[in-house]
Amino acid sequence: MGKKLIHQRTAEQNRIHKILQDANIKLTSVFSQIFGASGRRILEAIIDGEKIEIKDLQQMVHWRTKASIPDIAKAINGRIRRHHRDMLRFHWDHMIYLEQTIKQLEEQIDQCLTSYRKEVELLETIPGVSESGAATFIAEMGVDMSVFRSAKHLASWAGVSPGNNESAGKKKDSKSTKGNKALKTMAVECALSSLKQDNRISAHQKRIMKRQGKKKARMASAHLILTIAYNILQTGEPYKELGPNYLQEQKQKKELKMIEYLKRKGYKVTSSEGQTA
């Protein structure tokens, strides 16, 4: 529900922006965010039909605003008409209503999470997982991991496990399994949030992205995040960053163990470059 309300608020903001453009009011040229404190004060004055002068702008605009007062005055000097104001008022009032509803919903969520504050803080240690992400994880999968047989079972239940499409002994590309839509969506969003960071999860996603594309990389990282969340809730220990090269190092260690095993059996192992190990 919260996401739907946020989408609706964004839609109303876009409609307000479109009406301003039609009235040749170019607030976006002087404000990076027209729905910030300064922009809101100016918008309310425009909707109320007030005549905005330089002295008024000096009181409305925050002193840290980069644009000069004369430039702002020029930007709001458009062709605002009665029907523009009427439509702006309609969308503005609806936007304010949505913002109040979102705030009330967030307060209710905070109250519900009071008894799960420890688990929220633990899940927030995972790269890419915000408080809202942790709240969604707890709401959808709970905090008692004994209900799942394993981390793989949780991933399958969430719908982030690859499907099994095999025919005549040959594996083919397949869609991920169906599962909990809310949990799956949030896990993918967390994976996207971690992409620009430098950690094990982002490295995992980038590596798969090169071979199999963005979609499968996101799903694989969502799978990894839920696996980590499962282990954290099961052990009560926070996430420990193992570094972006962790998986590669583990692979190299495994290869070395295999080489040593073959050597003990009397085999000679030669690398692709022709070097004998």
Helices and strands as residue ranges (DSSP letters): H 2-22, G 27-29, H 37-47, H 54-60, H 69-75, H 82-112, G 114-116, H 117-123, H 131-141, G 145-147, H 151-158, E 166-167, E 170-171, H 181-194, H 200-212, H 214-235, H 246-264
